[in-house]
């Protein structure tokens, strides 16, 4: 019988070579898949891995795509390190966008520079409020946070759909489910580089996302607050013996994680869309779960893993456009890449053992 045993120590060679092996195995499988389906495998792989990195503006697009994944993934790292399974970041993102959008739509003609900061605060509060519901249910009623957070995602999505089709729909939207555009001071501006100008859609939200990742890493590794997060995940009993309150720590983790997801929703809408619509997210809340685990639950490493997932997404879009590859095929290839990456992460942390004694006893 095969089983996994945690490694006492992970060699540096494993950390370096296993991700490389995972990518190589993906390329081999992709070469075979694209060949069988009649596509030119070299061109398909080029558009997946090389094309998104071929120009400065395309690299900027990777950072824009990775921006919400960085913010949400960082919040989920805090949850998962504490052994709390927040699966509803997608709903928290939507509620953050709704709270921020309410302020922008309520002051459509304002020129105040304070609008954007207050939108960010409301977005954080909106996501935190949506995460607080499963947190309280978990503490008071011992409910399963996986089910509650997941179900609340659909509630938030339907609530947004109702708002943009009903009370918040713009009279100038020609019947489409769209709100009015945010005022200019409610939009996140693009980054201007002296002597260069604007680089694609690169905006200040990307800088904020990177700073959030680094700040959360510092908090996790260097502060008492981060020590509580680790302790509640490793040993809740030790947390209580240390004098910390388990319920308060759980609430804090949910609030921060949900708040960051809500902030990501506000940044995504204000920087890239400019108005609320039924679909403001492309599954960022769910994709960020993969980002968190690829980062080995390290907030600083979330930056790299988010960019890797963004590369997969942008590369898939590039292959669809350039070679007319169906979305299903690119989806399969992306799934294979994620499979090998996650399998590699598992083999990095665990070694495979075989129990011969168990097999002999079974035969007897």
C-alpha positions in Angstrom: 0.0 0.0 0.0 1.3 3.4 -1.0 1.1 6.3 1.4 2.7 9.8 1.8 5.1 10.7 4.6 6.1 14.3 5.4 9.8 14.9 4.7 11.9 16.0 7.7 13.8 18.3 5.5 13.2 19.5 2.0 16.5 19.7 0.0 17.1 22.9 -2.0 17.6 20.7 -5.1 14.0 19.5 -4.8 12.7 23.1 -4.6 14.5 24.0 -7.7 14.2 21.0 -9.9 10.7 19.7 -9.2 8.9 22.8 -10.6 11.2 22.6 -13.7 10.4 18.9 -14.2 6.6 19.8 -13.8 6.8 22.3 -16.6 8.8 20.0 -18.8 6.3 17.1 -18.4 3.5 19.6 -19.2 5.3 20.6 -22.4 5.7 17.0 -23.4 2.0 16.2 -22.8 1.0 19.4 -24.5 3.1 18.6 -27.6 1.3 15.2 -27.8 -2.2 16.6 -27.3 -1.8 19.4 -29.8 -0.3 17.0 -32.4 -3.1 14.5 -32.0 -5.8 17.3 -32.4 -4.1 18.6 -35.6 -2.6 21.8 -34.3 1.0 22.8 -34.7 2.4 22.0 -31.2 5.4 24.3 -31.5 3.3 27.3 -32.3 0.7 26.4 -29.6 3.4 26.1 -26.9 5.0 29.4 -28.1 1.7 31.2 -27.5 1.3 29.6 -24.1 4.7 30.3 -22.7 6.7 32.7 -24.8 4.2 35.1 -26.4 3.0 36.6 -23.1 6.6 37.4 -22.2 7.7 38.7 -25.7 7.0 42.4 -25.1 7.0 44.8 -22.2 3.3 45.7 -22.7 2.4 42.0 -22.6 4.4 41.5 -19.4 2.5 44.5 -17.9 -0.7 42.7 -18.9 0.5 39.7 -16.8 0.8 41.9 -13.7 -2.7 43.3 -14.3 -4.1 39.8 -14.6 -2.3 38.7 -11.5 -3.3 41.7 -9.4 -6.5 40.4 -7.9 -5.0 36.9 -7.6 -2.2 38.4 -5.4 -4.5 40.2 -3.1 -7.0 37.3 -2.7 -4.3 34.7 -2.6 -2.6 36.5 0.3 -5.8 36.5 2.3 -6.4 32.8 1.6 -2.8 32.0 2.7 -3.6 33.5 6.1 -6.7 31.4 6.3 -5.1 28.1 5.2 -2.1 28.6 7.5 -4.6 28.8 10.3 -6.4 25.7 9.1 -9.5 27.7 8.2 -11.0 26.9 4.8 -12.4 30.0 3.2 -13.7 28.9 -0.2 -15.9 31.9 -0.7 -13.4 34.6 -1.7 -15.3 35.0 -5.0 -18.4 36.1 -3.1 -16.4 38.4 -0.8 -14.8 40.0 -3.9 -18.3 40.7 -5.3 -19.6 42.2 -2.1 -16.5 44.4 -1.9 -17.2 45.6 -5.4 -20.9 46.3 -4.5 -20.0 48.3 -1.3 -17.4 50.4 -3.2 -19.7 50.8 -6.2 -22.6 52.0 -4.0 -20.4 55.0 -2.9 -19.3 55.8 -6.4 -22.8 55.6 -7.8 -24.2 57.7 -4.9 -21.8 60.6 -5.7 -21.7 60.5 -9.5 -20.5 64.1 -9.9 -18.0 64.4 -7.1 -14.5 65.7 -7.7 -13.2 64.8 -4.3 -9.9 63.0 -4.2 -11.2 61.2 -1.1 -13.7 59.1 -3.0 -11.2 56.4 -4.0 -9.8 55.9 -0.5 -13.3 55.6 1.0 -14.3 53.2 -1.8 -11.3 51.0 -0.8 -12.3 51.2 2.9 -15.9 50.3 2.1 -14.7 47.4 -0.2 -12.7 46.0 2.6 -15.7 46.3 5.0 -18.0 44.7 2.4 -15.7 41.6 1.9 -15.1 41.4 5.7 -18.9 41.5 6.4 -19.5 38.7 4.0 -16.7 36.6 5.6 -17.9 37.5 9.1 -21.1 35.5 8.5 -19.4 32.0 8.2 -17.0 33.1 10.9 -19.7 33.6 13.4 -21.6 30.5 12.4 -18.4 28.5 12.8 -17.7 29.9 16.2 -21.2 29.8 17.6 -22.8 26.8 15.8 -19.7 24.8 14.7 -20.9 24.9 11.1 -18.6 23.9 8.2 -17.0 27.1 6.8 -16.4 25.4 3.4 -20.1 24.9 2.8 -21.2 28.3 4.2 -18.6 30.4 2.3 -19.3 28.5 -0.9 -23.0 29.0 -0.7 -22.7 32.7 0.2 -20.7 33.1 -3.1 -23.9 32.3 -5.1 -25.9 34.6 -2.9 -23.5 37.5 -3.6 -23.5 36.8 -7.3 -27.3 36.8 -7.5 -27.5 39.9 -5.4 -25.2 41.7 -7.8 -27.2 40.5 -10.8 -30.4 41.8 -9.2 -28.8 45.2 -8.5 -27.5 45.8 -12.1 -30.8 44.6 -13.6 -33.0 46.5 -11.2 -32.4 49.5 -9.0 -28.8 50.3 -10.1 -29.3 49.8 -13.8 -28.3 52.9 -15.8 -31.1 54.5 -17.8 -28.6 55.0 -20.6 -27.5 51.4 -20.8 -30.1 50.6 -23.5 -31.6 47.8 -21.5 -28.3 46.1 -20.7 -27.6 45.1 -17.1 -25.0 47.8 -16.4 -24.7 50.6 -13.9 -23.6 54.1 -14.7 -19.9 54.7 -15.0 -18.0 55.7 -11.9 -16.8 59.3 -11.7 -13.2 59.8 -12.8 -12.0 60.2 -9.2 -13.4 56.8 -8.5 -11.2 55.1 -11.1 -7.7 53.8 -10.4 -5.3 55.5 -12.8 -2.7 53.9 -15.0 1.0 54.2 -14.1 2.8 56.8 -16.2 6.5 56.3 -16.7 8.5 59.5 -17.5 10.0 59.2 -21.0 8.0 56.1 -21.7 4.4 56.9 -21.1 1.8 54.3 -20.2 2.6 50.6 -20.5 -0.6 48.8 -21.6 -3.1 48.7 -18.8 -0.6 48.7 -15.9 -2.3 50.5 -13.0 -1.5 51.5 -9.4 -3.5 48.6 -8.0 -0.7 46.3 -9.1 1.7 48.2 -6.8 -0.8 48.0 -4.0 -1.2 44.2 -4.5 2.6 43.7 -4.3 2.9 45.8 -1.1 0.0 43.8 0.5 1.8 40.6 -0.2 5.0 41.8 1.3 3.3 43.4 4.3 1.4 40.2 5.1 4.7 38.2 4.8 6.3 40.5 7.3 3.2 40.2 9.6 3.2 36.4 9.4 7.0 36.0 10.0 7.9 38.9 12.3 4.9 39.7 14.5 2.9 38.2 17.4 -0.2 38.5 15.2 1.3 36.2 12.6 2.4 33.8 15.4 -1.2 33.5 16.4 -2.2 32.6 12.9 0.4 29.8 12.7 -0.4 28.6 16.2 -4.1 28.2 15.7 -3.4 26.1 12.6 -0.7 23.9 14.2 -2.2 23.5 17.6 -5.4 25.3 18.9 -4.7 23.9 22.3 -1.3 25.5 22.4 -2.9 28.8 21.3 -5.2 28.7 24.3 -2.3 27.8 26.6 -0.4 30.8 25.2 -3.1 33.1 26.4 -4.7 33.9 23.1 -8.4 33.7 22.4 -9.2 31.2 19.7 -12.5 32.7 18.7 -11.1 36.2 18.4 -8.2 34.9 16.3 -10.6 33.1 14.0 -12.7 36.2 13.6 -9.6 38.3 12.8 -8.5 35.8 10.1 -11.9 35.7 8.4 -12.2 39.5 8.5 -8.7 40.1 7.0 -9.2 37.4 4.3 -12.6 38.6 3.3 -11.6 42.2 3.5 -8.7 41.6 1.1 -11.0 39.8 -1.3 -13.4 42.7 -1.2 -10.5 45.1 -1.9 -9.5 43.1 -4.9 -13.1 43.4 -6.2 -13.0 47.2 -5.9 -9.6 47.4 -7.6 -10.7 45.1 -10.5 -13.8 47.2 -11.2 -12.2 50.6 -10.7 -9.1 49.9 -12.7 -10.4 47.8 -15.6 -14.2 48.0 -15.9 -15.4 51.4 -14.5 -18.9 50.2 -13.7 -20.8 47.3 -12.2 -22.1 44.5 -14.4 -23.3 40.9 -13.8 -19.8 39.4 -14.3 -17.0 41.4 -12.7 -14.7 38.5 -11.9 -13.4 35.7 -14.0 -13.3 33.2 -11.2 -10.5 35.0 -9.4 -11.7 33.9 -6.0 -11.5 30.2 -6.9 -8.3 30.5 -8.9 -6.6 32.2 -5.9 -7.0 28.9 -3.9 -4.5 27.4 -6.4 -2.3 30.4 -6.1 -2.1 30.1 -2.3 -1.1 26.5 -2.4 1.4 27.0 -5.3 3.0 29.6 -3.1 3.4 27.0 -0.3 1.3 29.3 1.9 3.9 32.0 1.8 2.5 35.5 1.2 5.7 36.7 -0.5 5.7 33.7 -2.9 2.1 34.6 -3.8 3.5 37.2 -6.2 5.3 34.6 -8.2 2.5 32.0 -8.2 0.0 34.6 -9.2 2.1 35.6 -12.1 2.5 32.0 -13.1 -1.3 31.5 -13.2 -1.7 34.7 -15.1 0.8 33.4 -17.6 -1.3 30.3 -18.1 -4.5 32.3 -18.5 -3.0 35.0 -20.9 -1.2 32.3 -22.9 -4.4 30.3 -23.3 -6.2 33.4 -24.6 -3.3 34.1 -27.0 -3.4 30.5 -28.3 -7.2 30.7 -28.9 -6.9 34.0 -30.8 -3.8 33.2 -32.9 -4.5 29.5 -33.8 -8.2 29.3 -33.3 -7.8 26.6 -30.7 -11.1 25.9 -28.9 -11.3 27.1 -25.3 -11.9 23.5 -24.2 -8.5 22.4 -25.5 -6.7 25.3 -23.9 -8.5 24.5 -20.7 -7.4 20.9 -20.8 -3.8 22.1 -21.2 -4.0 24.6 -18.4 -5.5 21.8 -16.2 -2.6 19.5 -17.0 0.0 22.2 -16.1 -1.8 22.8 -12.8 -1.9 19.1 -12.1 1.8 18.6 -12.6 2.6 21.8 -10.6 0.5 20.7 -7.6 1.7 17.1 -7.9 5.3 18.4 -7.8 4.5 20.5 -4.7 3.1 17.4 -3.0 6.2 15.3 -3.9 8.4 18.2 -2.6 6.8 18.1 0.8 6.1 14.3 1.0 7.9 11.1 0.1 6.1 8.0 -1.2 6.4 5.0 1.1 5.2 1.4 0.5 4.0 -0.8 3.3 4.9 -4.3 2.5 3.8 -5.7 5.9 0.3 -4.4 5.4 0.1 -6.2 2.0 1.3 -9.5 3.5 -1.2 -9.3 6.4 -4.0 -8.7 3.9 -3.0 -11.8 1.9 -2.9 -13.9 5.0 
